[in-house]
Amino acid sequence: MPLFLIVYIFLINLTQKDQTNFFIKDSFIYEIKEDSLYRFSYSKSDFYSKELLINHDNIDFSKYHILNFDNIYFYKKTGGLLYQLIDNEITRIDNSYDHKLHVGSLSFFHNDQINILGGYGFFNRRDDIVYFSKEKKEWLSRDIKGDFPIEGISEINFHSIIEDNLIFCGGVTNHENDHLKTKKINECYEINLTTLLSKKLFGNLNENLVNPPNDYLNLNDRIWIFYDNLLIIVNPIKMTSVSFDIEFAVDRIIGVIGDDIYFKERKENFLSEIKKLNINDFNEKLGSDYSVLYNSNSTFYKFLFGLFLVCSLFYTVNQYKKRKRKIILFSDKILIDKILFTKDPKWIIVVKQLLENKILKNHEFLDILKNETLDIGHQNRLKNILIDSINQRSNHLINQDLILSKKWEKDNRINIYFLNRNIFK
């Protein structure tokens, strides 16, 4: 087939933006369109193929992210549902449900597992990592410890994985005092994916990186970030960056073949084309001077002075955090140190039972919530959401979880729940 005809067919397929899906695998560009799987090669100008795509559940591709990890996956944008492309068949591989909790979440691959960080749903943002268990075919949650946005996170600007550390920058979180409002995150965080310990990295993002980019990719231990005709390449280890003006306005990255980055170009009132950038054109400048990724108005001496103040106050603050709190339970509300904790009837019942019984086994906790008409999996999910909400409120007031859990000593298959009595009189 002549090259110009291949390109023509390729460009025709791009005219309906919302119905096209591209990815790169084994040095070929693939497009999924309706009931067909197209395969193209830019290195072999005479290569083009098309085969029938078997979509067992007739999934709507506009509602799924394509995850190009060890295999090609289709992940529901709201969370939970996961499909895999096996040959020319799209097959569901999970036994879960539509979580509706992970809009705007970050997907990444680590230790042969698909991981999901953050996301938005039910008026809250997540503050945990869920990962897909291939054995159980379910999503399991892991709590993040340490310094992390207390109101959760979604719509992260960009990320990178360096060995066992996830580095991510920017995003959106809930406002502390009003969950109907949001605020931008202007910092970077690092999470150790082995210990789940998180820490905030020093400084604020510079003005070019505060807003989310059109797209980005991780390449050769650097993050290539595209804002229309601006390319910023970030070194996530040194937290430095260098920028380039490029000829094309990059709309969406398709992937990398050899030394070329393939992408869809953004053009107003014109057909969106597939273009490519050669990585080697930028490598020479990557070894030269970098601009600092962060803005900092403080001088070195101001920083030392601030560090001295922090150290001098550390003991006092630490003692304040360890002080005992007073919890007061009324029929219609709960106070902690005379501050309103909640008026929610379910919260009041749960705290009252934990105060009276010291511990609640999992089935006892479920009995309190009275959701027995639902299946046990759904009951447990609602229980976990309730505990997360209570602990989010507790962390907002006293920086500690109110409800703790552990395995029962007599039967480690059973979880027990109890109040964090170390913080109360």
N, C-alpha and C positions, 0 to 999 in steps of 0.2 A: 504494500500500500504506500503511495507517495507520501512524503513527509508533510506537505502542505495540507493533504486531506486528513491526516491524523490530527494535526494541530487544529484544523477546522472543526472536526468532530469533538475534540477536547474542549474547544472554546464554546461550542454550542451547549455542551453539558454544564457550563458554568453560568449560564444566563439566569437560572432559577436558584439564587443563592441559598435560600432556606432549605432547599431540597437536596443539596449536594454535600457529600461527606468524603474527605480525602484522608489518606494516610500513606506512609511509605513503609515497605517491608521488603527485605532481600533485594534492595537496589531497584525496586519498581515502585511507581506511583500507582496507587489504587484509588478508584472512585466508586462509591456506592450510590446508585441512583435508582430509585423505585425498586424493581425486582431484578436488577442486573449488577454484576460486579465487573468493572472495567479495569484493565491493567495496561499501563503505558511504560515505555522506556525512552528516556531522552538520549541515552548513549547508543541505543540501537534504533535508528530512525525508522526502520521498517517494521518495528514490533508493536503490535496492538492486539489485545484479545478481549473477549467479552463472554461471560458465562452467566447462567441463571443463578440468582441469589435466593436461597431457600430461607425465608424469614418465618419460622414456625409460628410465632405469636403475633406476627404483623406489627412489630413495634414501630412507633413513630420516631424516626431518627432525630427529629428536632428536639425531642425530650430526653436525649441521651448524649453523654460525652463519649467520644472514642478515646480509649486508653491504649496507647501503643507501648506495652511493656514487654513481658516475655512472650505474650500472645496479644492478639487484638481483642479488646473487650469493649462492651457497650454498657455504660454505667448510668443508671437513671439519675437525672440532675437533682432530683429531690432525695435520692439515697435509696439503698436497699437492693433494688433489682439489678442483676448483673448477668450479662450474656457474653458469650465468647464466639468468635468467628472460627469455625473448624472447617477447613477446606472452603466450601462455598455455602455452608450452613450457619445460621445464627441461632445458637442453642443456649437456653437458659441454664446456668450452672449454680444458682443459689436456691436456698430453701427459705428465704426470708420474705419480706413484704416491703411495700413502699413506705420508707421511713418518714418521708416528708419533713425531715429535719436537717438536710444537708444541702440546701440551695446555696450556691456560691462557695462550696467547700473546696479544699485543695486535695487533689489526688496525687499520690506518689508511690513509688515501688521501692521496697527495701526488704532484704532478707527473704526474697522469693514470695513476698506478700504485697497485696494491694492495700494501701493505707489511705484513710480519709481524715483530714484534719479540719475541725471547725465546721461551719455551715450554719444556715439560718432555717428556723422552722418553729411554728407555734409561738411566735413573738419573742423568741430567744435565740441567741447564738451559742453554738457548742464550744466547750472548753476541753474537749477530749480528742483522742485519736481512736477511730474504729478501724479494724483490719479484717480482711476476709480470710476465714479459715477454710482451706481447701478440704480438710478432713470432715468438718462439721457442716460445710456449705452454708455457714452463717457468718454474720458480722459480730465481732466481739469488741468490747470497749476497753480502752486503757486510759487511766486517769493521768493527767499531766501534773507534775509537782513543780514547785518553785515559782519563779516569776513568770506570769502569763496574764494576758488581758482578763481581768476578773469577770467581765461581762461577756466573755467568749469572743469569737472572731469569725469573719467570713470575707470573701472577695479579696484574698491576699494578692498583693501586687506581683510578687515573684518569689521564687525559692530556689534552693540548691541543696544537694546532699553531698557532704564531704565525709567520707568514711561512715561513721555511725552517727553523724550529727546532721540534723535538719536545720538549715538556716532559712528564715523567711522574713520578708520585709513588707510593711504597709498592710492595709486592709481596713475593715470597718468593724466597729464594735457597738454595743448598746451604750447609751448614756447611763451613767451610774444612777441618776436620780429620776430618770424618766425613760422607760423601756420603749416608748413610742418614738423616741428620738435616737439618732445614731451620731457617731463621731468617727473621724478618720484616725487611724493609727499611723503615727509618723516615725515609728521606730522599727528596728530589726530585733528578732529573737533567735535564740539557738536552743534546740531541744536535742538532748542526747537520746537517741532512739533505743538504747539499751536500758538506761536507768529511768527514762521519761522525765529527767530533771531539766527544767527550762530556766533560761536566764535572758535578761534583756541586754542587748549589746549597746555600747556607749554611743550617745549622740543621736541626732535626728537626721532623717533623710534630706538630701539636698533638694532644691526646688524642682529639678528635672525628674525626680523619682517619686515625688509625693503622690502623684496621680497614677492610677493603673495604666499599664501600657496597652497597646493594641494586641501584642503577643510577645512571648519570650521563649527561649529554649536554653537548656544547659548543654554546653559543648566545651570539651577539653578543660574541665575544672573552672569554667567561667560561665557567667550568665549573660546571654546576648538578649538585650531588651530593646524592643522596637516601638517608637512613637512616630508613626507616619514616616517622614524622611529623616528622622533622627535615630541613630543606633548608639546605645550605651552598653559597653561591655564591662561587666563588674567582676572583680576578683573577690569572691566571698570570703577568702581566707584573710587577705590583707585589708579587706573592706575599702578598696580603692576602685576607681572607675576611669574609663577613657571614653570619649564620645566621638562620633563620626557623622558627618552629613552624607546621606546616600541619595542616589538618583531616584530611587523608587519609594513610593509611600506603601510600606508594608501593612497589609490588612490582617493576614492570618498565616502562620507558619504551617507548612505541610510536613516538612521533615528534611533530613540530610541524606544525600547520596554522595559518597566519596568526600570531596572537598567543596561541595556545593550545597547551599541552603535553598530549598525550594519554598516559595511562598505565593500567596495570592496578592496581587497588587490592588491598592485602593484607588479607584478613579471615579470621579463624579461624572455621571451621564455617559460613561463609556463602559464597554464590556470589561469585566474584571479578568485579567490574564494571569497565568502562572509564569513567574519570573524566577531567577536564581541569582544568588550572590556567591562569589568564590571566597572561601574562608581565608585563603592565602593573601588576599588583597589587604587584609587587616592585621595579619600576624606581625608585620614589621613594627607597627606602632605599639603593639601590645607590650613590647619590652621597654618602651620609653616611659617618660614621666606620666604618672597617673594623677588625676585630680582626686581629692578626698571624697569618699562616698557620703560622708556626713558633714553637715554644717555645725560649727561650734563657735559661739561668740566668746567663750571663755579662754583666757590665756593659760599657759602652763601653771603660772603661779596662782591664778584663781582656782584652778583645779586642785592644786595642792592644799590651798586654804580650805576649800570645800571638803576635801578628803579628811583634813584635820578635824573639821566640825563634825563630820559624820562619825569619825572614830570616837570623839569625845562624848558624843551623845548616845553612842551605841548601847552602853551599859544601861543608861536611864530608860531608853526605849524598850530594851529587852525586858527589863523589870516590869515596865508598864504592861507589856503584852502578857506577862505571866500572871498578872493579878487575877484574882478570882472575881467572877461575875455573879450577879444575882438575877435569877430567872423567876418571874412572877406570873402565875397562871390564873387567869380569870375565865369565866364561862364564855366570854365573847372575844377575848384577846389574850395575847401573850406579850409581856414586857421583858426586855433585857436591860438591866441598869436603868430602869424607868423610861427606856426608849421603846416605842412600839415596834414589836417584831412582826406580828401578823394578826389579822382578824379572820383569816381563812378557817372555816369550821373543820376541814380535814386536817389541816396543820395542827390545830388545837387538840383534836382527838389523838393524833399520832404522838405528840409531845406528852400529853397527859398519860397515855398508856406506857410510854417509855419511862416516865417519872415514877409511875406506880409499880411497874413490873421489872424494872432494871434492864431486862433484855426482852426482845421479841424475836421468835423464830420466824423464818420466811413465811410459813403458812399462817402464822398468827398475824403478821403484818398484812398479808393479803385479806384476811378476814375483816380487818378494820376497814379496809377500803371498799368492801362490799361490791366487788366487780365480778361476782361468781358466775354471771351469765356469759362472761368472756372466756376464751381459752386461756390456759395457764401461761402461755408465752406472752399474750397481750396483757394479762394481769401483771406479770413481772415487769413489762416495759412501762406500764403506767406507774407502778410502784417506784421504779428507778427514776422516772421523770419527776415524780413528787419529791423524792429524796434530794435529787439534784437541785430542785427549786428551793427547798428549805435550806440546803447548804450554801447556795449562792447568796441568799438573803443573810445567812449567818456570817459568811465571809465578808459581806459588805459592811456589817456592823462591827464584827470582832475579829475578822481576819482568820477565822478557824471554822472548820466544819462543826455543825451541831450534832449531826447523826453520823455515827461510825458503824462499821460492819467488820465481821471476820468470820472465819469458819468455826462452827461449833466443835468444841473439843471432843465431845462424845460421838459425833458423826460429822466428818468433814465434808459430807455432801450437802449439808444444811448451812445456810448463812444465818447468822444472828445479828440483830441490830441493837444499838444502845447509844445513850447520850454521851457526848464528850464531857464527862464529869470533871476533867482536869481544869476546865475553865469556869466552873461554877462553884459557888459556896455550897 
